[in-house]
Amino acid sequence: MVDTIPTTFQLVDKRFHGVDGDFVIERLHSGARKSEGPAYFAAGRYLVWSDIPNDRLLRWDETTGEVGVFRHHSGYANGNTIDRQGRLVSCEQGNRRVTRTEHDGTVTVLATHHDGKRLNSPNDVAVRADGSVWFTDPAYGIDGDYEGNKAESEIGACHVYRIDQQTGDVRVVADDFCRPNGLAFSVDERQLYIVDTRQEPSHIRRFDVTGDGTLTGGGIFAECDHGRFDGIRLDDAGRVWAAAWDGVHCFDPDGTLIGKLLLPEPVANLTFGGPKRNHLFITAGTSVYALRVTFNGAVYPAA
């Protein structure tokens, strides 16, 4: 049976008026060790997410409400996303690689090394319309054995990378982060928002994306007022929704905190799903939450 809790949208700025949703938030699943990386498959009407310490991907079927294991031995997968061809792209912390699951179930390895050195532990990922794959590479998966495999960093730093679709080349696009984490493109994909979780205070930076995939700018867009930021997503109005310890924080495109969706567990990540992209799925603590909202997730350019 699905549990419910009252929905609490907290108004911080008048621009948050009209942002609303169901009266209750559904808890679709509980009992994971650490829920992360939700990704919604529109064609199959199901949600996949990571249970990192249990080394598995879980799956919720929207048509039946049933939850099952999508993949055992997931490589301690963390962040996931769907590319323009409807394929799952995953950051495997334990295997220290970025992969793509093809339609026939086979797994294609996209990145394992940079400049001859193993990646730390890829954390979160976004795919641009040109097919390039962008991911963050902090050291959480090699810090210990809880959500990965303890090891020394070969790179010696935590960077943000871009994988070229045509050549497979893995290139550093940002090298001045402490612990880069969640990332998301603006609606027109001309800007990239990236979380730095371990900087004090935890914050989101905003970069301009040039024609060749180079990042410029990188000033602080927003700072966290409760704990630390983690995953982020944008809605079709250009507002940034950021996972934090007290819930999901909503920022106007100018960087102003305008409201929050409060939750009983620290939020790790979120995504929009459903045929109208107005079904908000949230991974938080041991659980996955969902509610229908009065706004819609961003629609990105086609491939």
Buried (B, 14 or more C-beta within 10 A) or exposed (E): EEEBBEBEBEEBEEBBEEBEBBEEBBBBBBEBBBBBBBBBBEEEBBBBBBBBBBBBBBBBEBEEEEBEEBBEEBBBBBBBBBBBEEBBBBBBBBBBBBBBBEEEEEBEEBBBEBEEEBBBBBBBBBBBBBBBBBBBBBBBBBBEEEBBBEBEBBBEBBBBBBBBBEEEEBBBBBEEBBBBBBBBBBBEBEBBBBBBBBBEBBBBBBBEBEEEBEBEEBEEBBBBBBBBBBBBBBBBEBBBBBBBBBBBBBBBBEBEBBBBBBBBBBBBBBBBBBEEBBBBBBBBBBBBBBBEBEBBBBEBEEE
